Amino acid sequence: MMKNIYSIALLVILAGCSSKLSRKSVVRNAATQTDLMITELEQAKLAGNNLVSPRTLENGKLKLVASKDWTSGFFPGELWYLYELSQDDKWKELARKYTVPVEQEKLNGVTHDMGFKIYCSVGNGYRLTGDAHYKEVLIEAAKTLSTRFNPKVGLIRSWDHHSGQWAYPVIIDNMLNLELLFEASRLTADSSFYKIAVSHADKTIKNHFRADFSTFHVVSYNPESGEVEKRQTHQGYSDASAWARGQAWALYGYTMCYRETKNPAYLRQAEAVAGFIFSNKHLPKDLVPYWDFDAPGIPDEPRDVSAAAVIASALYELSAYALPGNQYQAKADTIMGNLARNYTSAKGENKGFILGHSTGSKPMDSEVDVPLVYADYYYLEALVRKKNLQK
């Protein structure tokens, strides 16, 4: 695994050191890699080929995506986080630049990924600048996302593809798109957004989880009756397995829902999911999970650093809501320290991605043991949340 020459500095800050120099070293490391990514993107002349954001490496080459791709909002979000961490206006201007081509997705109603695309980019921009234009984009995006809600089912439809397999599929990933709806409810005082988000969260608790609080990836419903028809997977090992990033989405999603509603049922759900993760016999000692907790080849299965980054970010927030004495922050520190020591890109490598060793879809042999843009996004978000906890 690749070693990073800045790992020691990052481990020091994550262990609780308040040194400004150490914090600057952490941010400088991420900034150095992101500078390289910007150079790569400029050389690709994105405007000329309608591609707007990096996603991963494919055969060692930078893979770029159009705004309609579910990952398009993460890189602008990274730039906003670098601005927040450094207060360097350079990152704010770059964040604005790379947010612009994603904004058109506010009208794309054929996907549930509105939160990933718009909230991670425009949402962070609005949070940090208060720009009225960003506010309007967020509201329009929430209106578009709301069109995918079926009152009979009580959930937002995830995918329109695979219609022959699923009549009305809902994936656990969809929990993260609810944050956009909660934000729109605040911005407009229109409670319909809030009600849709709560309905989706409640129905997901009811139908997506097993008794041990592992989650199914895909639950398909009858769109007329609202009844469950199938519980399956698309990216996990099997219909009965616990896909690691699915567990991470669940943990993050219900932690966020508790923040937005203060409903104790959501806090209990988040803590129960955390309990499943950290009591699982297949969780490695470094707390960076294999791509599926039930993958048959453990310990020789690929890890999923993206799942680890999402879990760490969620744990920092969860630590602020749970009872005193909880170990969530300590576990997040352990994850982040191990990511820094063993899973970061060496300076100047991986085209500027910060982390390596993520897994997109092992069953489809797609994006296995590679950098993924959303791993970097949640890694930087975790650093921001750690910094805020220290305040």
Long-range contacts (C-beta under 8 A, 24 or more apart in sequence): 1-342, 1-343, 1-356, 1-357, 2-343, 2-344, 2-345, 2-346, 2-349, 2-356, 3-341, 3-342, 3-344, 3-346, 4-29, 4-340, 4-341, 4-344, 4-345, 4-346, 4-347, 5-346, 5-347, 6-340, 6-344, 6-347, 7-340, 7-341, 7-344, 10-336, 10-337, 10-340, 11-337, 11-340, 11-341, 13-386, 14-333, 14-336, 14-337, 14-340, 14-386, 15-333, 15-337, 16-333, 16-390, 18-390, 23-387, 26-383, 27-82, 27-85, 27-86, 27-383, 29-344, 29-347, 29-354, 30-82, 30-85, 30-354, 30-380, 30-383, 31-82, 31-86, 31-88, 31-91, 32-347, 32-348, 33-345, 33-347, 33-350, 33-352, 33-353, 33-354, 34-78, 34-79, 34-82, 34-352, 34-354, 35-352, 36-348, 36-351, 36-352, 37-75, 37-351, 37-352, 37-353, 38-94, 38-352, 39-352, 40-351, 40-352, 46-101, 52-98, 52-101, 52-102, 53-98, 53-102, 53-373, 54-351, 54-352, 54-353, 54-373, 55-372, 55-373, 56-353, 56-360, 56-367, 56-370, 56-371, 56-372, 56-373, 57-350, 57-351, 57-353, 57-370, 57-371, 58-370, 62-351, 67-101, 67-102, 67-104, 67-105, 67-117, 68-105, 68-108, 68-111, 70-111, 70-113, 70-116, 70-117, 71-116, 71-372, 71-373, 71-374, 72-102, 72-105, 72-117, 72-121, 73-102, 73-105, 73-116, 73-117, 73-118, 73-119, 73-120, 73-121, 73-122, 74-116, 74-120, 74-121, 74-373, 74-374, 74-376, 74-377, 75-373, 75-377, 76-102, 76-120, 76-121, 76-124, 76-125, 77-120, 77-121, 77-124, 77-377, 77-381, 78-373, 78-376, 78-377, 78-380, 80-121, 80-124, 80-125, 80-128, 81-124, 81-377, 81-380, 81-381, 81-383, 81-384, 82-380, 83-128, 84-124, 84-128, 84-384, 85-380, 85-383, 85-384, 85-387, 92-128, 92-129, 95-124, 95-125, 96-125, 99-125, 103-137, 105-141, 106-137, 106-140, 106-141, 106-144, 107-140, 107-144, 108-144, 109-144, 109-145, 109-147, 109-148, 110-160, 111-160, 112-145, 112-148, 112-156, 112-157, 112-158, 112-159, 112-171, 112-174, 112-177, 113-177, 114-141, 114-142, 114-144, 114-145, 114-177, 114-180, 115-145, 115-176, 115-177, 115-178, 115-179, 115-180, 116-176, 116-177, 116-374, 118-180, 119-177, 119-179, 119-180, 119-183, 120-377, 123-179, 123-180, 123-183, 135-187, 138-180, 138-183, 138-184, 138-187, 139-184, 139-187, 139-188, 141-180, 141-184, 142-180, 142-181, 142-183, 142-184, 142-193, 143-184, 145-177, 145-180, 145-181, 146-181, 146-192, 146-193, 146-196, 149-196, 149-199, 149-200, 150-223, 150-226, 152-223, 152-224, 152-225, 152-226, 153-203, 153-221, 153-223, 153-226, 154-199, 154-200, 154-202, 154-203, 154-226, 155-199, 155-200, 155-203, 155-204, 155-221, 156-196, 156-200, 158-218, 165-220, 166-218, 166-220, 166-229, 166-230, 166-232, 167-220, 167-221, 167-222, 167-223, 167-229, 168-220, 168-221, 168-222, 168-223, 169-218, 169-219, 169-220, 170-204, 170-208, 170-218, 170-219, 170-220, 170-221, 171-217, 171-218, 171-219, 171-234, 172-204, 172-208, 172-215, 172-216, 172-217, 172-246, 172-249, 172-250, 172-253, 173-245, 173-246, 173-249, 174-200, 174-204, 175-200, 175-201, 175-204, 175-249, 175-250, 175-252, 175-253, 175-254, 175-256, 175-257, 176-249, 176-252, 176-253, 176-256, 178-253, 178-256, 178-257, 178-260, 179-256, 179-260, 182-256, 182-260, 197-257, 197-260, 198-257, 198-261, 198-263, 201-253, 201-254, 201-257, 201-266, 204-253, 205-254, 205-265, 205-269, 207-231, 208-250, 209-250, 209-269, 212-276, 213-269, 213-272, 213-273, 213-275, 213-276, 214-242, 214-247, 214-276, 214-293, 215-242, 215-243, 215-246, 215-247, 215-250, 215-273, 216-246, 217-243, 217-246, 234-361, 234-363, 235-360, 235-361, 235-362, 235-363, 235-364, 236-292, 236-363, 237-292, 237-294, 237-295, 237-296, 237-362, 237-363, 238-294, 240-294, 241-292, 241-293, 241-294, 241-295, 242-276, 242-280, 242-292, 242-293, 242-294, 243-291, 243-292, 243-293, 244-289, 244-290, 244-291, 244-292, 244-293, 244-304, 244-307, 245-291, 245-304, 245-306, 245-307, 245-310, 247-273, 247-276, 247-277, 247-289, 247-293, 247-307, 247-311, 248-306, 248-307, 248-308, 248-310, 248-311, 248-314, 249-310, 251-277, 251-310, 251-311, 251-314, 251-315, 251-318, 252-310, 252-311, 252-313, 252-314, 255-314, 255-317, 255-318, 255-321, 256-317, 258-321, 259-317, 259-321, 267-321, 267-322, 270-314, 270-318, 271-318, 271-322, 274-315, 274-318, 274-328, 277-311, 278-331, 286-334, 286-335, 286-338, 286-342, 287-311, 287-331, 287-334, 287-335, 287-338, 288-335, 288-338, 288-339, 288-342, 288-343, 291-359, 291-362, 291-368, 292-362, 295-362, 301-362, 302-357, 302-359, 302-362, 302-368, 302-369, 303-343, 303-357, 303-358, 303-359, 303-369, 304-358, 304-359, 305-339, 305-343, 305-355, 305-356, 305-357, 305-358, 305-372, 305-375, 306-358, 306-359, 306-360, 306-372, 306-374, 306-375, 306-378, 307-358, 308-335, 308-339, 308-343, 309-335, 309-339, 309-355, 309-374, 309-375, 309-376, 309-377, 309-378, 309-379, 309-382, 310-374, 310-378, 311-335, 312-336, 312-339, 312-378, 312-379, 312-382, 313-378, 313-379, 313-381, 313-382, 313-385, 316-382, 316-385, 316-386, 316-389, 317-385, 319-389, 320-389, 329-389, 332-382, 332-386, 333-386, 336-379, 336-382, 336-383, 336-386, 339-379, 345-371, 354-379, 354-380, 355-379
